[in-house]
Amino acid sequence: MAVLVEDRVGEALPNVDPRENSLLQWHEQRDLLAVASYCDATGGEVNFFTKKGGKSKTVYNCERHARISSLAWNPVLPIIAVGWTNGVAALFDVQRNEVHGILLYIGIILP
């Protein structure tokens, strides 16, 4: 399926680098497309779109100086797992616009 994202993701600020879209992930059962992007000034964020091209008002941004490294939808619910390059992972409920949990990898691996 071809995807056209007509809306700009994030607002372009004067004298600031534009946003880079890095990951796209469709929900298997819901009309939702997650688009991960990054800008040096504001950091990483996830915007949500519908198959009809409409942009959701829901935006998830948590880590100012980290990029989003992975996205994974819950197979049924409108909840997405977001992994960041700084070791943070979060579960975000798109419908309720709420973060359900945040995990932080601190670099300790136990045998």
N, CA, C and O of each residue as an XYZ file, in Angstrom:
444
protein
N       0.840     -1.169      0.000
C       0.000      0.000      0.000
C       0.889      1.237      0.000
O       1.812      1.341      0.808
N       0.621      2.150     -0.882
C       1.361      3.406     -0.931
C       0.878      4.329      0.177
O      -0.310      4.361      0.498
N       1.798      5.073      0.754
C       1.460      5.983      1.842
C       1.908      7.380      1.457
O       3.053      7.592      1.058
N       1.004      8.319      1.579
C       1.330      9.717      1.351
C       1.026     10.466      2.631
O      -0.122     10.518      3.071
N       2.054     11.047      3.229
C       1.869     11.869      4.415
C       1.934     13.311      3.937
O       3.009     13.863      3.701
N       0.752     13.904      3.801
C       0.638     15.226      3.220
C       0.949     16.326      4.228
O       1.528     17.350      3.865
N       0.574     16.130      5.483
C       0.816     17.103      6.536
C       2.277     17.088      6.942
O       2.913     16.034      6.930
N       2.814     18.239      7.299
C       4.150     18.268      7.884
C       4.056     17.714      9.293
O       3.100     18.004     10.012
N       5.022     16.931      9.687
C       5.059     16.400     11.037
C       5.847     17.379     11.885
O       7.058     17.526     11.715
N       5.159     18.047     12.798
C       5.794     19.056     13.624
C       5.886     20.372     12.873
O       5.911     20.400     11.643
N       5.935     21.420     13.598
C       6.030     22.748     13.004
C       7.492     23.111     12.768
O       8.340     22.900     13.635
N       7.776     23.650     11.610
C       9.128     24.122     11.315
C       9.343     25.444     12.047
O       8.552     26.376     11.899
N      10.401     25.522     12.828
C      10.708     26.732     13.569
C      11.759     27.524     12.806
O      12.612     26.934     12.143
N      11.714     28.865     12.887
C      12.718     29.666     12.187
C      14.128     29.326     12.674
O      14.345     29.144     13.872
N      15.069     29.241     11.761
C      16.478     28.977     12.072
C      16.705     27.650     12.792
O      17.672     27.518     13.542
N      15.839     26.672     12.580
C      15.971     25.370     13.227
C      15.929     24.290     12.150
O      15.231     24.419     11.144
N      16.683     23.237     12.381
C      16.687     22.124     11.430
C      15.283     21.551     11.277
O      14.543     21.464     12.257
N      14.908     21.160     10.066
C      13.579     20.566      9.874
C      13.510     19.167     10.486
O      14.534     18.549     10.779
N      12.320     18.699     10.665
C      12.051     17.382     11.222
C      12.385     16.281     10.233
O      12.106     16.409      9.041
N      12.986     15.191     10.722
C      13.279     14.005      9.916
C      12.302     12.910     10.319
O      12.237     12.540     11.491
N      11.539     12.386      9.358
C      10.665     11.248      9.629
C      11.506      9.985      9.512
O      12.157      9.768      8.490
N      11.498      9.147     10.551
C      12.397      7.995     10.563
C      11.692      6.640     10.534
O      12.219      5.699      9.940
N      10.524      6.510     11.152
C       9.822      5.230     11.211
C       8.340      5.412     10.919
O       7.739      6.407     11.325
N       7.749      4.447     10.210
C       6.304      4.412      9.960
C       5.799      3.044     10.386
O       6.414      2.028     10.062
N       4.688      3.006     11.106
C       4.149      1.719     11.540
C       2.620      1.772     11.562
O       2.038      2.551     12.317
N       1.955      0.930     10.719
C       0.499      0.818     10.702
C       0.037     -0.099     11.827
O       0.705     -1.082     12.148
N      -1.107      0.223     12.423
C      -1.761     -0.696     13.354
C      -2.473     -1.750     12.513
O      -3.074     -1.412     11.494
N      -2.418     -3.019     12.914
C      -2.990     -4.107     12.107
C      -4.513     -4.058     12.009
O      -5.067     -4.447     10.981
N      -5.203     -3.590     13.052
C      -6.661     -3.624     13.071
C      -7.322     -2.249     13.146
O      -8.525     -2.132     12.913
N      -6.579     -1.244     13.456
C      -7.161      0.093     13.626
C      -6.682      1.014     12.513
O      -5.680      0.753     11.848
N      -7.412      2.076     12.335
C      -7.103      3.067     11.301
C      -6.072      4.059     11.838
O      -6.367      5.246     11.983
N      -4.852      3.569     12.136
C      -3.818      4.414     12.719
C      -2.454      4.133     12.108
O      -2.045      2.981     11.963
N      -1.762      5.202     11.756
C      -0.386      5.138     11.293
C       0.453      5.962     12.253
O       0.160      7.137     12.473
N       1.488      5.371     12.828
C       2.419      6.089     13.697
C       3.612      6.534     12.863
O       4.189      5.738     12.122
N       3.983      7.803     12.985
C       5.128      8.353     12.264
C       6.091      8.929     13.299
O       5.783      9.915     13.968
N       7.259      8.303     13.420
C       8.288      8.782     14.344
C       9.158      9.800     13.618
O       9.540      9.597     12.465
N       9.465     10.896     14.306
C      10.297     11.934     13.689
C      11.233     12.530     14.738
O      11.081     12.297     15.937
N      12.215     13.311     14.249
C      13.206     13.916     15.136
C      13.616     15.282     14.596
O      13.721     15.492     13.388
N      13.842     16.196     15.523
C      14.369     17.524     15.215
C      15.354     17.877     16.328
O      15.076     17.618     17.499
N      16.495     18.462     15.979
C      17.504     18.799     16.987
C      16.954     19.711     18.078
O      17.323     19.566     19.244
N      16.092     20.633     17.723
C      15.585     21.610     18.693
C      14.588     21.015     19.674
O      14.582     21.386     20.847
N      13.737     20.091     19.209
C      12.659     19.590     20.069
C      12.769     18.112     20.395
O      12.053     17.632     21.274
N      13.632     17.378     19.724
C      13.804     15.961     20.002
C      12.865     15.083     19.207
O      12.333     15.488     18.174
N      12.667     13.860     19.709
C      11.835     12.891     19.009
C      10.375     12.996     19.394
O      10.036     13.414     20.502
N       9.502     12.607     18.453
C       8.072     12.569     18.732
C       7.403     11.584     17.788
O       7.944     11.242     16.737
N       6.212     11.132     18.182
C       5.400     10.263     17.341
C       4.101     10.991     17.057
O       3.409     11.424     17.979
N       3.767     11.129     15.772
C       2.490     11.691     15.345
C       1.651     10.556     14.798
O       2.190      9.550     14.335
N       0.328     10.707     14.847
C      -0.573      9.650     14.416
C      -1.488     10.156     13.309
O      -2.001     11.273     13.373
N      -1.686      9.313     12.286
C      -2.494      9.647     11.120
C      -3.511      8.540     10.883
O      -3.349      7.424     11.378
N      -4.569      8.851     10.117
C      -5.553      7.843      9.724
C      -5.326      7.462      8.267
O      -4.581      8.136      7.555
N      -5.968      6.380      7.820
C      -5.829      5.940      6.430
C      -6.437      6.940      5.462
O      -6.081      6.956      4.284
N      -7.345      7.770      5.942
C      -7.952      8.796      5.102
C      -7.056     10.019      4.978
O      -7.393     10.971      4.274
N      -5.918      9.995      5.657
C      -4.975     11.101      5.553
C      -5.098     12.134      6.644
O      -4.317     13.085      6.682
N      -6.065     11.972      7.540
C      -6.238     12.942      8.609
C      -5.187     12.785      9.687
O      -4.819     11.667     10.048
N      -4.710     13.892     10.198
C      -3.725     13.867     11.276
C      -4.454     13.938     12.606
O      -5.326     14.784     12.805
N      -4.094     13.054     13.503
C      -4.666     13.044     14.836
C      -4.089     14.204     15.640
O      -2.985     14.668     15.355
N      -4.809     14.664     16.619
C      -4.293     15.714     17.499
C      -3.335     15.138     18.538
O      -2.660     15.882     19.249
N      -3.282     13.820     18.621
C      -2.424     13.158     19.594
C      -0.976     13.157     19.117
O      -0.685     12.743     17.995
N      -0.081     13.618     19.966
C       1.351     13.601     19.691
C       2.041     13.099     20.952
O       1.731     13.554     22.053
N       2.971     12.167     20.798
C       3.726     11.672     21.940
C       5.173     12.108     21.795
O       5.853     11.704     20.851
N       5.649     12.926     22.719
C       7.067     13.293     22.763
C       7.497     13.289     24.221
O       6.832     13.860     25.086
N       8.612     12.641     24.472
C       9.034     12.441     25.849
C      10.484     12.824     26.069
O      10.819     13.463     27.066
N      11.319     12.446     25.166
C      12.755     12.611     25.355
C      13.301     13.700     24.431
O      13.312     13.536     23.211
N      13.745     14.794     25.006
C      14.164     15.946     24.216
C      15.362     15.660     23.309
O      15.367     16.093     22.157
N      16.363     14.952     23.790
C      17.578     14.767     22.985
C      17.796     13.318     22.564
O      18.934     12.899     22.353
N      16.727     12.559     22.443
C      16.850     11.170     22.012
C      15.991     10.937     20.779
O      14.952     11.572     20.596
N      16.442     10.020     19.945
C      15.676      9.624     18.758
C      14.855      8.390     19.088
O      15.178      7.640     20.009
N      13.804      8.192     18.335
C      12.989      6.999     18.484
C      13.654      5.889     17.676
O      13.933      6.056     16.489
N      13.903      4.758     18.328
C      14.598      3.659     17.658
C      13.664      2.528     17.251
O      14.005      1.731     16.377
N      12.480      2.448     17.877
C      11.553      1.376     17.517
C      10.117      1.714     17.887
O       9.857      2.452     18.838
N       9.188      1.155     17.111
C       7.754      1.282     17.347
C       7.133     -0.098     17.218
O       7.510     -0.860     16.328
N       6.187     -0.437     18.087
C       5.471     -1.714     17.987
C       4.072     -1.542     18.571
O       3.917     -1.185     19.739
N       3.051     -1.799     17.745
C       1.660     -1.685     18.170
C       1.213     -2.915     18.946
O       1.681     -4.021     18.677
N       0.314     -2.732     19.905
C      -0.433     -3.831     20.489
C      -1.305     -4.366     19.360
O      -1.866     -3.564     18.614
N      -1.448     -5.685     19.196
C      -2.204     -6.202     18.051
C      -3.687     -5.848     18.047
O      -4.314     -5.894     16.989
N      -4.272     -5.498     19.193
C      -5.701     -5.215     19.263
C      -5.989     -3.783     19.714
O      -6.787     -3.084     19.089
N      -5.350     -3.350     20.783
C      -5.626     -2.042     21.380
C      -4.815     -0.933     20.701
O      -3.782     -1.208     20.090
N      -5.278      0.324     20.803
C      -4.514      1.439     20.227
C      -3.390      1.896     21.165
O      -3.303      3.068     21.533
N      -2.546      0.950     21.535
C      -1.410      1.219     22.420
C      -0.141      0.883     21.662
O      -0.035     -0.171     21.036
N       0.823      1.794     21.728
C       2.069      1.600     20.992
C       3.252      1.626     21.960
O       3.310      2.455     22.868
N       4.189      0.705     21.750
C       5.440      0.703     22.507
C       6.446      1.535     21.719
O       6.621      1.344     20.515
N       7.097      2.452     22.407
C       8.063      3.350     21.771
C       9.411      3.167     22.462
O       9.519      3.318     23.679
N      10.435      2.843     21.679
C      11.786      2.716     22.209
C      12.631      3.907     21.775
O      12.558      4.345     20.626
N      13.431      4.426     22.696
C      14.268      5.598     22.441
C      15.737      5.198     22.453
O      16.096      4.199     23.077
N      16.587      5.952     21.780
C      18.010      5.635     21.700
C      18.741      5.804     23.032
O      19.879      5.351     23.157
N      18.130      6.433     24.017
C      18.759      6.605     25.330
C      18.388      5.489     26.310
O      18.716      5.580     27.494
N      17.706      4.432     25.835
C      17.370      3.310     26.695
C      15.986      3.359     27.309
O      15.603      2.428     28.016
N      15.232      4.401     27.066
C      13.868      4.510     27.599
C      12.905      3.789     26.667
O      13.019      3.885     25.445
N      11.953      3.064     27.255
C      10.864      2.441     26.500
C       9.562      2.822     27.203
O       9.489      2.812     28.432
N       8.538      3.156     26.421
C       7.270      3.588     27.012
C       6.105      2.967     26.256
O       6.206      2.676     25.064
N       4.997      2.768     26.966
C       3.737      2.339     26.370
C       2.823      3.544     26.332
O       2.562      4.164     27.363
N       2.328      3.885     25.129
C       1.503      5.071     24.962
C       0.130      4.682     24.428
O       0.033      4.017     23.397
N      -0.939      5.093     25.125
C      -2.319      4.846     24.718
C      -2.768      6.016     23.847
O      -2.968      7.124     24.346
N      -2.925      5.772     22.551
C      -3.259      6.824     21.597
C      -4.665      7.371     21.842
O      -4.889      8.577     21.742
N      -5.609      6.488     22.162
C      -6.995      6.888     22.355
C      -7.157      7.808     23.566
O      -7.905      8.785     23.513
N      -6.465      7.499     24.638
C      -6.576      8.282     25.881
C      -5.503      9.354     26.016
O      -5.558     10.182     26.925
N      -4.521      9.342     25.108
C      -3.419     10.296     25.140
C      -2.668     10.215     26.476
O      -2.384     11.232     27.109
N      -2.353      8.968     26.892
C      -1.703      8.721     28.175
C      -0.523      7.775     28.024
O      -0.548      6.854     27.207
N       0.504      8.014     28.818
C       1.624      7.094     28.914
C       1.300      6.102     30.018
O       1.011      6.509     31.143
N       1.342      4.791     29.716
C       0.991      3.762     30.694
C       2.182      3.243     31.476
O       2.010      2.743     32.588
N       3.343      3.343     30.948
C       4.510      2.845     31.671
C       5.780      3.282     30.990
O       5.828      3.416     29.767
N       6.813      3.505     31.782
C       8.119      3.884     31.240
C       9.159      2.965     31.861
O       9.199      2.792     33.079
N       9.992      2.384     31.026
C      11.093      1.541     31.478
C      12.397      2.233     31.107
O      12.491      2.866     30.055
N      13.392      2.115     31.962
C      14.681      2.726     31.694
C      15.770      1.662     31.791
O      15.939      1.030     32.834
N      16.506      1.470     30.699
C      17.629      0.542     30.691
C      18.831      1.262     31.256
O      19.236      2.297     30.725
N      19.421      0.728     32.341
C      20.551      1.412     32.992
C      21.894      0.731     32.736
O      22.911      1.120     33.310
N      21.895     -0.275     31.880
C      23.159     -0.886     31.489
C      23.646     -2.018     32.358
O      24.797     -2.432     32.225
N      22.809     -2.539     33.250
C      23.206     -3.661     34.089
C      22.550     -4.928     33.569
O      21.324     -5.007     33.485
N      23.353     -5.910     33.222
C      22.838     -7.198     32.746
C      23.210     -8.259     33.769
O      24.387     -8.486     34.049
N      22.200     -8.900     34.319
C      22.435     -9.952     35.311
C      22.498    -11.307     34.626
O      21.791    -11.535     33.645
N      23.341    -12.219     35.132
C      23.451    -13.551     34.502
C      22.179    -14.374     34.687
O      22.105    -15.511     34.221
